[in-house]
């Protein structure tokens, strides 16, 4: 069974699907920051230097978004965005 098949099977369970969907904002943000870092051609160490921190802090930031165990502060996300020469944009969107 490959990853896609396993995911599809797991999502048949309503509780698993609900938990998965609840993590969508974190996964979306993680995808955005990783794509921005890749587009900038920067390593975690280079981002850390620009943020005035150490590489393990950037590793923790990126991994925290994938685990959903910790939500980084807006200040930290802004520093990350600044290190990429980007700006952080947050908005509320009405539920459909």
C-alpha positions in Angstrom: 0.0 0.0 0.0 1.5 3.3 -1.0 1.1 6.7 0.9 -1.9 7.9 -1.2 -3.8 4.6 -0.7 -3.1 4.6 3.1 -4.2 8.3 3.3 -7.4 7.6 1.4 -8.2 4.6 3.6 -7.5 6.5 6.8 -9.7 9.4 5.7 -12.7 7.1 5.4 -12.8 7.2 9.2 -14.8 10.3 10.2 -12.7 11.1 13.2 -9.5 10.8 11.3 -10.9 13.0 8.5 -12.0 15.7 11.0 -8.6 15.7 12.7 -6.9 15.9 9.3 -9.1 18.8 8.2 -8.5 20.6 11.4 -4.8 20.7 10.7 -5.3 22.3 7.2 -4.3 25.8 8.2 -1.0 24.6 9.7 -0.2 22.5 6.6 -1.1 25.3 4.3 1.2 27.7 6.2 4.0 25.2 6.3 3.6 24.7 2.5 3.8 28.4 2.0 6.9 29.0 4.1 8.8 26.1 2.7 7.9 27.2 -0.9 9.0 30.7 -0.1 12.3 29.5 1.4 12.9 27.2 -1.6 12.1 30.0 -4.1 14.6 32.3 -2.2 17.2 29.5 -2.5 17.9 29.8 1.2 18.8 27.1 3.8 17.4 26.9 7.3 20.8 28.2 8.5 20.7 31.2 6.2 17.1 32.0 7.4 18.2 31.6 11.0 21.1 34.0 10.4 18.8 36.6 8.9 16.4 36.2 11.8 19.1 36.6 14.4 18.7 33.0 15.7 20.2 29.6 15.3 19.3 26.9 12.6 17.7 24.6 15.2 15.1 27.3 16.0 14.1 27.4 12.3 14.0 23.6 12.2 11.7 23.7 15.2 9.5 26.4 13.6 9.1 24.4 10.4 8.5 21.1 12.1 6.1 22.6 14.6 3.8 23.5 11.7 3.8 20.0 10.4 3.2 18.4 13.8 0.5 20.8 14.9 1.9 20.6 18.4 2.9 24.2 18.7 1.7 27.4 17.0 4.5 29.9 16.4 3.8 33.5 17.4 3.0 36.1 14.9 6.2 37.9 15.8 8.2 34.8 14.9 6.3 34.3 11.6 6.9 38.0 10.8 10.7 37.5 11.4 10.7 34.5 9.1 8.8 36.4 6.4 11.2 39.4 6.8 14.2 37.0 6.4 12.7 35.9 3.1 12.1 39.5 2.1 8.4 38.8 2.2 5.6 40.2 4.3 3.2 38.3 6.5 -0.5 38.6 5.5 -3.2 37.3 7.7 -6.9 37.5 6.9 -10.2 36.1 8.1 -12.3 34.3 5.5 -16.0 33.6 6.1 -17.0 29.9 6.2 -19.0 28.8 3.2 
